[in-house]
Amino acid sequence: MAQQKALFLGNDMEELLFRKPIQISNDRIEAYYKNKVVLITGGGGSIGSELCRQIAQMHPKSLIILDIYENGAYDIQQELLIQYGDNLDVHIEILSICDATDVDKIFFTYHPDIVLHAAAHKHVPLMEHNCCEAIKNNVFGTLNVVHAAEKYGVGRFIMVSTDKAVNPTNVMGATKRMCEMIVQSYSCKRSNTIFSATRFGNVLGSAGSVIPLFRKQILNGGPVTVTDRRMMRYFMTIQEASQLVLLSGSMAKNGELFVLDMGKPIKILDLAENMIRLSGYKPYQDIQIVEIGLRPGEKLYEELLINTSDLDATDNQLIFVEQDKPLPIEAIEEKLNLLTAAAETGNNQLARETLKSVVPTFKAPDEINCLL
């Protein structure tokens, strides 16, 4: 019986936000992206594919979707072809951003005006056990795209970041913080490229979110598992996050670390209970909720800022800029040399220790969780 009812759980993620969805005007965004050659890395992923959908509505000159995973890229390509046909010039490129030669070739071929960099390894527990791979893909993959953007005079480079980069307690968050530092440092170089990064929290319904997991567990009759009853996260819908990323990118002057106002954090326990009710069941009666303990690298709450007092407003009430001083390029290169040497050893523990040395805010989860 539980299996049958759960099939009717709505796809409308807004019901799980505990707030009204954000309404964003597209006028300013469309005016900026119209008639531009836009390259989206990680374009087949949850955020990347939604960025593709949003850009496609804005009449770009062409849209280049780059991803290592061909199935996701193929799915969004077919979706766009069905909707737009010959009215949208869309290209699919399957490659790894870790291959600097291939990345360079893509930039030489298309000469993009705008790069939306969403490609990254994002699963926290998996990256805890694959630290070398996280560094290679997230840090040096980003560096390859940054180098190509600078070399080919890309007008604007917009990096998709995460709240897990703030005082990170895991490898994924620490690598993303390192990426932010790279982007900000390169904004200080005299080039034609405007660099920025946009940081937001969890996205409801994305491939790595708890929503698909909870849905499967409810479909199977439970139990629904939460790591800790105190766990809190900031949430947005994929549409909200993508539109705000595009808007912040169009606002960038150079070197900004944009922070999105994601409202109040939501308890994961409340989210689980709400999903069970929306499925037509009673929590703890029809479907049980079980606490299973924190996963490696996980903290109880996420932060959107490094220094909450250092925050500048923009002309959009949902977007702020953190006053984070960029490091000199020499300091970044020194950190990158250390990470290169560590990642090449294949020793994940050494790589983790090196990552902690180059990202000073990288702390053990217990150091942060004890403050809650």
C-alpha positions as CSV (number, residue, x, y, z in Angstrom):
1,M,0.0,0.0,0.0
2,A,2.8,2.4,0.9
3,Q,4.4,1.6,-2.4
4,Q,1.3,2.6,-4.4
5,K,0.6,5.9,-2.5
6,A,4.2,7.1,-2.7
7,L,4.1,7.1,-6.5
8,F,1.8,10.1,-6.2
9,L,4.3,12.2,-4.3
10,G,4.2,15.6,-6.1
11,N,7.1,16.8,-8.2
12,D,6.5,20.3,-7.0
13,M,9.4,21.0,-4.8
14,E,8.0,24.3,-3.6
15,E,5.8,22.4,-1.1
16,L,9.0,21.4,0.7
17,L,10.6,24.8,1.0
18,F,8.5,26.0,4.0
19,R,8.4,29.4,2.3
20,K,7.0,31.0,-0.9
21,P,9.2,30.5,-3.9
22,I,11.4,33.4,-5.0
23,Q,10.1,35.3,-8.0
24,I,12.9,36.6,-10.2
25,S,12.6,39.0,-13.2
26,N,14.3,37.7,-16.3
27,D,14.5,41.0,-18.1
28,R,18.0,42.0,-16.9
29,I,19.3,38.4,-17.3
30,E,18.0,37.9,-20.8
31,A,19.4,41.2,-22.0
32,Y,22.9,40.1,-20.9
33,Y,22.9,36.6,-22.2
34,K,21.1,37.3,-25.5
35,N,23.2,36.7,-28.7
36,K,26.1,35.4,-26.6
37,V,28.1,32.2,-27.0
38,V,27.6,30.5,-23.7
39,L,29.6,27.5,-22.5
40,I,28.3,25.5,-19.5
41,T,30.6,22.9,-17.9
42,G,28.9,20.1,-16.1
43,G,26.0,21.0,-18.4
44,G,24.4,17.5,-18.0
45,G,24.1,17.7,-14.2
46,S,21.2,18.9,-12.1
47,I,22.2,22.5,-11.9
48,G,24.0,22.5,-15.3
49,S,21.0,21.2,-17.2
50,E,18.7,23.8,-15.6
51,L,21.2,26.5,-16.5
52,C,21.0,25.2,-20.1
53,R,17.2,25.5,-20.0
54,Q,17.3,29.0,-18.6
55,I,19.9,30.1,-21.2
56,A,18.0,28.5,-24.0
57,Q,15.1,30.8,-23.3
58,M,17.3,33.9,-23.6
59,H,18.1,33.5,-27.3
60,P,21.9,32.9,-27.1
61,K,24.0,32.9,-30.2
62,S,24.9,29.4,-29.4
63,L,25.0,27.0,-26.4
64,I,27.9,24.6,-25.7
65,I,27.1,21.9,-23.2
66,L,30.3,20.3,-21.9
67,D,30.2,17.2,-19.6
68,I,32.1,14.0,-19.0
69,Y,28.9,12.0,-18.5
70,E,27.3,11.5,-21.9
71,N,23.9,10.4,-20.7
72,G,23.1,13.6,-18.9
73,A,24.4,15.7,-21.7
74,Y,22.4,13.7,-24.2
75,D,19.2,14.0,-22.2
76,I,19.3,17.8,-22.0
77,Q,20.3,18.0,-25.7
78,Q,17.2,16.0,-26.7
79,E,15.0,18.1,-24.5
80,L,16.2,21.3,-26.0
81,L,16.0,20.0,-29.6
82,I,12.4,18.9,-29.0
83,Q,11.5,22.3,-27.6
84,Y,13.5,24.6,-29.9
85,G,14.5,22.6,-32.9
86,D,16.6,24.7,-35.4
87,N,15.9,27.9,-33.4
88,L,18.7,27.0,-30.9
89,D,22.3,26.4,-31.9
90,V,23.4,23.8,-29.4
91,H,26.6,21.7,-29.3
92,I,27.5,18.8,-27.0
93,E,31.1,18.2,-26.1
94,I,32.0,15.1,-24.0
95,L,35.3,15.5,-22.2
96,S,36.9,15.8,-18.8
97,I,37.9,19.3,-17.6
98,C,41.0,17.6,-16.1
99,D,42.3,17.3,-19.7
100,A,43.8,20.8,-20.3
101,T,44.5,20.1,-24.0
102,D,40.9,19.1,-24.6
103,V,39.6,22.1,-22.7
104,D,41.8,24.4,-24.7
105,K,40.5,22.9,-27.9
106,I,36.9,23.6,-27.0
107,F,37.7,27.2,-26.2
108,F,39.7,27.6,-29.5
109,T,36.8,26.1,-31.4
110,Y,33.9,28.1,-30.0
111,H,35.4,31.2,-28.4
112,P,32.7,31.5,-25.8
113,D,31.6,34.9,-24.5
114,I,30.4,33.5,-21.2
115,V,31.5,30.5,-19.2
116,L,29.2,29.0,-16.5
117,H,31.4,26.6,-14.6
118,A,29.3,24.0,-12.8
119,A,31.4,20.9,-13.4
120,A,32.6,19.3,-10.1
121,H,32.5,16.2,-7.9
122,K,29.9,17.1,-5.3
123,H,29.1,14.0,-3.2
124,V,30.6,14.6,0.2
125,P,31.0,11.0,1.5
126,L,32.4,9.8,-1.8
127,M,35.0,12.6,-2.0
128,E,36.0,11.8,1.6
129,H,37.3,8.5,0.3
130,N,38.6,9.9,-3.0
131,C,40.5,13.0,-1.9
132,C,43.1,12.8,-4.7
133,E,40.4,12.6,-7.4
134,A,38.5,15.5,-5.8
135,I,41.6,17.7,-6.0
136,K,42.4,16.7,-9.6
137,N,38.8,17.3,-10.8
138,N,37.6,20.1,-8.7
139,V,40.7,22.2,-8.2
140,F,42.8,21.4,-11.3
141,G,39.8,21.0,-13.5
142,T,38.7,24.5,-12.5
143,L,42.2,25.8,-13.1
144,N,42.2,24.4,-16.6
145,V,38.9,26.2,-17.4
146,V,40.1,29.4,-15.8
147,H,43.3,29.3,-17.9
148,A,41.4,28.7,-21.1
149,A,38.9,31.5,-20.3
150,E,41.8,33.9,-19.7
151,K,43.7,32.8,-22.8
152,Y,40.8,33.1,-25.2
153,G,39.5,36.4,-23.8
154,V,36.2,35.1,-22.4
155,G,34.1,38.1,-21.3
156,R,32.8,36.5,-18.1
157,F,33.6,33.4,-16.1
158,I,31.0,32.5,-13.5
159,M,31.8,29.7,-11.1
160,V,29.0,27.8,-9.3
161,S,30.1,27.3,-5.7
162,T,28.5,26.0,-2.5
163,D,27.9,26.8,1.1
164,K,30.0,23.8,2.0
165,A,33.1,25.9,1.0
166,V,32.5,28.0,4.1
167,N,34.6,26.7,7.0
168,P,34.6,23.3,5.2
169,T,34.6,20.1,7.2
170,N,35.0,17.9,4.2
171,V,37.2,17.4,1.2
172,M,34.5,18.4,-1.3
173,G,33.9,21.7,0.5
174,A,37.6,22.4,0.9
175,T,38.3,21.8,-2.8
176,K,35.5,24.2,-3.7
177,R,36.9,26.8,-1.3
178,M,40.3,26.4,-3.1
179,C,38.4,27.0,-6.4
180,E,36.9,30.2,-5.0
181,M,40.4,31.4,-4.1
182,I,41.7,30.6,-7.6
183,V,38.9,32.5,-9.3
184,Q,39.3,35.5,-7.0
185,S,43.0,35.6,-7.5
186,Y,42.7,35.5,-11.3
187,S,40.3,38.4,-11.2
188,C,43.3,40.5,-10.1
189,K,45.3,39.7,-13.2
190,R,45.1,42.2,-16.1
191,S,43.0,40.3,-18.6
192,N,39.8,40.7,-20.5
193,T,37.9,38.2,-18.4
194,I,35.6,39.2,-15.5
195,F,35.8,36.4,-12.9
196,S,33.2,35.7,-10.2
197,A,31.8,32.9,-8.0
198,T,28.3,32.4,-6.7
199,R,27.7,30.4,-3.5
200,F,24.4,28.8,-2.5
201,G,23.2,25.9,-0.5
202,N,21.3,22.6,-1.2
203,V,19.1,22.3,-4.2
204,L,15.8,20.5,-3.8
205,G,15.5,17.6,-6.2
206,S,19.1,17.6,-7.5
207,A,20.8,14.3,-8.0
208,G,22.8,14.6,-4.7
209,S,19.9,15.9,-2.5
210,V,18.1,13.9,0.1
211,I,14.8,14.3,-1.8
212,P,15.3,11.4,-4.3
213,L,16.6,9.2,-1.4
214,F,13.6,10.0,0.8
215,R,11.2,9.3,-2.1
216,K,12.7,5.9,-2.7
217,Q,12.6,5.1,1.0
218,I,8.9,6.1,1.3
219,L,8.2,4.2,-1.9
220,N,9.6,1.1,-0.2
221,G,7.5,1.6,2.9
222,G,10.3,3.1,5.0
223,P,12.1,3.7,7.1
224,V,13.2,7.1,6.1
225,T,16.8,7.7,7.4
226,V,18.2,11.0,8.7
227,T,21.8,11.3,9.8
228,D,21.1,13.5,12.8
229,R,17.8,15.0,14.1
230,R,19.6,18.4,14.6
231,M,20.8,18.6,11.0
232,M,19.9,21.8,9.2
233,R,20.4,23.0,5.6
234,Y,19.6,25.9,3.4
235,F,17.4,24.9,0.4
236,M,16.4,26.3,-2.9
237,T,14.7,24.9,-6.0
238,I,16.8,24.2,-9.0
239,Q,15.0,27.0,-10.8
240,E,15.6,29.6,-8.1
241,A,19.3,28.7,-7.8
242,S,19.9,28.7,-11.5
243,Q,18.2,32.1,-12.1
244,L,20.1,33.7,-9.2
245,V,23.4,32.3,-10.5
246,L,22.7,33.8,-13.9
247,L,21.6,37.1,-12.4
248,S,24.7,37.4,-10.2
249,G,26.9,36.6,-13.1
250,S,25.4,39.4,-15.2
251,M,26.0,41.8,-12.2
252,A,29.7,40.9,-11.8
253,K,32.3,43.7,-12.1
254,N,35.3,41.4,-11.2
255,G,36.3,39.2,-8.3
256,E,33.0,39.1,-6.5
257,L,32.1,36.2,-4.3
258,F,28.3,36.3,-4.5
259,V,26.2,34.9,-1.7
260,L,22.5,34.1,-2.3
261,D,19.9,34.7,0.4
262,M,18.3,31.3,0.8
263,G,16.0,32.2,3.6
264,K,16.0,30.3,6.9
265,P,17.7,26.9,7.2
266,I,15.4,23.9,7.3
267,K,15.7,20.9,9.6
268,I,16.2,17.7,7.6
269,L,13.9,16.0,10.1
270,D,11.1,18.4,9.3
271,L,11.7,17.9,5.6
272,A,11.4,14.1,6.0
273,E,8.2,14.4,8.0
274,N,6.7,16.8,5.4
275,M,7.6,14.4,2.6
276,I,5.9,11.5,4.4
277,R,2.7,13.6,4.9
278,L,2.7,14.8,1.3
279,S,2.8,11.1,0.3
280,G,-0.4,10.5,2.3
281,Y,1.1,8.9,5.4
282,K,1.7,9.7,9.0
283,P,5.3,10.0,10.2
284,Y,6.2,7.5,13.0
285,Q,3.0,5.6,12.4
286,D,2.8,4.6,8.8
287,I,6.4,5.4,7.9
288,Q,9.2,5.4,10.5
289,I,12.1,7.9,10.6
290,V,15.4,6.5,11.8
291,E,18.5,8.4,12.9
292,I,21.7,6.7,11.5
293,G,24.5,9.1,12.5
294,L,26.6,11.7,10.7
295,R,28.4,10.6,7.5
296,P,32.2,11.2,7.2
297,G,32.9,15.0,6.7
298,E,29.4,16.1,7.5
299,K,28.5,19.0,9.8
300,L,25.2,19.7,11.4
301,Y,24.6,23.1,9.7
302,E,26.0,24.9,6.7
303,E,27.1,28.5,6.5
304,L,26.9,30.9,3.5
305,L,29.5,33.4,4.7
306,I,33.0,33.2,6.0
307,N,32.8,36.6,7.8
308,T,29.1,37.4,8.3
309,S,30.0,41.1,9.2
310,D,31.7,41.6,5.9
311,L,28.8,41.7,3.5
312,D,27.9,44.2,0.8
313,A,24.4,44.6,-0.6
314,T,23.7,44.6,-4.4
315,D,20.7,46.1,-6.2
316,N,19.0,42.8,-5.8
317,Q,17.8,42.0,-2.2
318,L,18.5,38.3,-2.7
319,I,22.2,38.7,-3.7
320,F,25.1,39.9,-1.5
321,V,28.8,40.1,-2.0
322,E,31.3,38.9,0.6
323,Q,34.3,41.1,1.2
324,D,36.9,38.4,0.8
325,K,40.4,39.7,-0.1
326,P,41.9,37.8,-3.0
327,L,45.3,36.1,-2.5
328,P,48.2,37.1,-4.7
329,I,48.7,34.8,-7.7
330,E,52.1,33.7,-6.3
331,A,50.4,32.5,-3.1
332,I,47.8,30.5,-5.2
333,E,50.6,29.0,-7.3
334,E,52.4,27.9,-4.2
335,K,49.3,26.2,-2.9
336,L,48.7,24.5,-6.3
337,N,52.2,23.2,-6.4
338,L,51.7,21.5,-3.0
339,L,48.4,20.0,-4.1
340,T,49.9,18.8,-7.4
341,A,52.6,16.9,-5.5
342,A,50.1,15.4,-3.0
343,A,47.5,14.3,-5.6
344,E,50.1,12.7,-7.8
345,T,51.1,10.3,-4.9
346,G,47.7,8.7,-4.9
347,N,47.8,8.9,-1.1
348,N,44.4,10.1,0.0
349,Q,45.5,10.8,3.6
350,L,48.5,12.9,2.4
351,A,46.2,14.7,0.0
352,R,43.8,15.5,2.8
353,E,46.5,16.8,5.0
354,T,47.9,19.0,2.2
355,L,44.4,20.3,1.5
356,K,44.1,21.3,5.1
357,S,47.4,23.2,4.9
358,V,46.4,25.2,1.9
359,V,42.8,25.9,3.0
360,P,43.2,27.3,6.5
361,T,39.5,27.2,7.2
362,F,39.3,23.4,6.6
363,K,38.4,21.9,10.0
364,A,37.4,18.6,11.4
365,P,33.6,18.2,11.7
366,D,33.7,17.9,15.5
367,E,35.2,21.3,15.7
368,I,32.2,22.9,14.1
369,N,29.4,20.5,15.3
370,C,30.2,21.1,18.9
371,L,29.2,24.8,18.5
372,L,25.6,23.9,17.6
